[in-house]
Amino acid sequence: MTDLRIRAAAPADLDTVLAFWRTAAEGTSISDDRDGVARLVARDPEALLLAEDAGELVGTVIAGFDGWRCHLYRLAVLPGRRRQGIGSALLAAAEERFVRLGGRRGDAMVLTRNERAHLAWRAAGYAPEEHWRRWVKPLADRTD
């Protein structure tokens, strides 16, 4: 890394972030569209963190805090830039944000099938909680 910079996303970054996720992120979410990401940035302008190296987007993480729990989503690093400390830098920035806001524990959404991600999260000190199960209900239909 030559000049890694972590910063909060701005509304002008949304299209770049969505394109980046298509390349660097595993899976998709019902909120992975311009309206969903725009709502996130409008509601919590510091939640979507971007890692840039020499002006190039090389990583993202969503560090959402609802006043009670600290949630991590969309930790993604450009495939050719993995294992260079970018993910660790993003997680450190997210954890610093959580501590500053009074958070006590971070939790991460990690796909069961994404074994590479399991290794990265474990290396960062996270572990699965097997006694919990995520239950979901879509609240809106998606056309794509």
Secondary structure by P-SEA (a helix, b strand, c coil): ccbbbbbbbcccaaaaaaaaaacccccccccccaaaaaaaaaaccccbbbbbcccccccbbbbcccccbbbbccccccccccccaaaaaaaaaaaaaaaaacccbbbbbccccaaaaaaaaaaacccccccbbbbbbbcccccc
